[in-house]
């Protein structure tokens, strides 16, 4: 019978096993962060994703700032075949409670995730584990999983915790920090004295959960916080005068605003309408004039952090007009094009949790009007829920990274653009693209995947199954005392060297 963790919610959690410093750490060894996202418990299965974000846990693999995925707790990850992998742990890894991590423990961790973690069960269904020696384990999958290195770097996947622990606590992870206390308002971290990975520069980190975006901004301005994560875009301009708090931006633009055409119905089931949409959007104007920091101009499905990214998007209103003319979309008396009595009119979905989607939609509405395309903007609470019903929309805006936060091109392709996939909201059904994604999953060698990834981009672009209208890097507002801080592109907000 599987062991169940105790629920750690709402009330403050004081972890006596961790202890507390005898005296407060010096002021310059503490960082105070405000974030909108609440750590609800220390359960490593249901809430393990927070452990690498806040430095009290680590993963088997990690994504880097320069676009790579590399071993973290693993020393190496080797593919024996498309369905067999060797995982070798680094030596001398210890949890914050002092217990060591060896292959037997890693097997227990993997088996627990395979049994109870919904994401892991979905991506590695039927996988089996086998201990080969004290530091080496074989993972055998039921189908090819060529993107396993990326899956092992996914914070929602296999969090690493002490399998001997009987309940979740602040010292069951391996990170440079351990949890001293957790409440509904705040997570307090302290240096892990048993950290296996070397020096930890901070003594303490205090993470406050503040849902109001303006309150996070004001916390840094007033000196109550050092770093505000996820600030609203429209607040960034006030921190560009060269004194006081400033804006810091992550290195890589991994957050992509997709325009998803609804292929289930007119007019976006017409390739000419989709092509005209893609050619009519002024991507540079959106990034530089409408949005500004922290946005960049997209040129294709993938950002150029990966060397297989192809430039497949451009702005050319004249070409857009020619495409529509050739397809029989004639300009009507009010300037909106028509064909067979139907207007070239689309409903574009925005959603409140990403207010920039409204800003982008208004700009696109203005950009496409001269082409004879009428855009009506509709705001919804849950864009995924709205797009699952094909009746009420024509183009859906959605922030979804095409590489995720682990530089994985295969998972997002599978999830958003293959036939019948859960997030294939637009109704793409392309046999060649489906076959390519299956082939990619069966190809663990990165050089061999490149021509397949390039072909996948060509297919998506030729059919305009999706358009990347904007891309952004994660911003933060930082106090002068932390002016050297740069937000993590891959959501590792603090670590040993912070």
PyMOL commands that set and color helices and strands:
alter all, ss='L'
color gray80, all
select helices_A, chain A and resi 27-29+49-53+103-116+118-123+148-151+213-221+233-239+271-280+283-291+317-326+356-369+383-387+390-392+409-417+431-441+446-463+480-482
alter helices_A, ss='H'
color red, helices_A
select strands_A, chain A and resi 13-14+30-35+61-63+69-71+74-81+84-89+128-133+136-140+177-182+186-191+204-209+227-229+246-249+255-261+295-296+330-331+337-339+342-343+345-351+374-380+395-399+467-472+475-478
alter strands_A, ss='S'
color yellow, strands_A
deselect
rebuild
show_as cartoon
